[in-house]
Amino acid sequence: MKTIVPFVILSFVFLFHAGSKSGSLAVAHAEQKQDWKQEFAEVCSKTQNAMLLSVAELQDVVKRCDGLQERLEELNGQEGKTERKVYTRRLKMCRDLYQFTLDFKKREE
């Protein structure tokens, strides 16, 4: 009986420690998920004013779209697959608008 008690206590400590790590990983994953969604909202929110952006700003936003595309490709699982398809399509439309505006402004110069 005396040898079992330390083993049980040690097991609980190990399980609690492992559970807290997986919980923090879930929080980190949720924060990372929100990071790309926030980036998506910021990037695509400027489409209505694309003609008002300077050439440098348009180049920057196109670069941000490309970086965000890479992050979208990392989404996994069934939920990730659906989000990846939807947000990839929406991001492509935003990027295409910015690229079109950038090309137009470069021709006008």
N, C-alpha and C positions, 0 to 999 in steps of 0.2 A: 504494500500500500504506500509506503514512504517513497518508493522509487517511481511510482506512477504519478504522484502529485507534481513533482518538478517537471515531468514530461508533459503533463496536461497544461501547466502554466506556461511552459515554453512554447507549446503548440499555439495557445491563444495569443501570445505575444507575436509569434511569427505570422499568424493569420491576420491579426490586426494591422501589423506593419505592411503586409502585402496588400491588404484591402485599401489602406490609405494611399499606397502608391498607385494602384489602379484607379482609385477615385480621382487622384490628382491628374492622372493621364487623361481621364475622361473630361475633366474640366479644361485641361490644356487643349484637347481636341475640339471641344465646344468653342473655346475662345478662338482657335485657329479658323474654325468654320465661320465664325462671325467676322473675323478679320477680312476674309476674301469677299464676303457679302457686303461689308462696309465699303471696301475698295471698289467693288462693282457699282454700288450706289453712287459713290463719289465720281467715278469715271463717266458713267452713263448719264449723270444728271446734267452734264454740260452740253448735251446734244442740241437743245433748243437754241443755244447761243453759240453754236459752232462758228458761225461767220464772224462773230465778234472777237474770237480768240486770235492771238497773234500766231505767226508761223512757228515760233519757238514753243508756245503753249500747245499748239496742235501736235508738234513733234513729240512733246513730252507725254501728252495724253495717248497718242498712238503707242508709244513705248510702254506706258502703263497697261494698256490693253493687252499687249503682247505678253507682258509679265503675268498678268492675271490669267491669261489663257493657259499658261504653263501650270498655274496653281489649280485651275479647273480640271486639267487632265489627271491630276493626282487623286481626285475623288473616287472612292471605292464603294462597293456594296450596291444593293438595289436602290436605296435612297440616293446614293451618290451618282449612280448611273443616270437616274432621272434628272437630278439637278444639273449634272454635267451637260446633258443634252439641251436642256432648256436654257441654262445660262450661257452655254457656248454659242448658241444661236443668237441670243439677245446681244451678247458681247460682240459677235461678228458684225451685227447690224450697226452697233455704235461705232466700232472701229472703222467700218467701211465708210460711214458718214464723215468721220474725222479725216480719213485718208483722202476722200474725195475733196473735202474742203481745203485740205493742205495742198493737194495738187492744183486746185483751182487758184489758190492764192499765190502759189509759186509761178504759175503761168502769167498771172496778172502783173507780177513784179517786173 
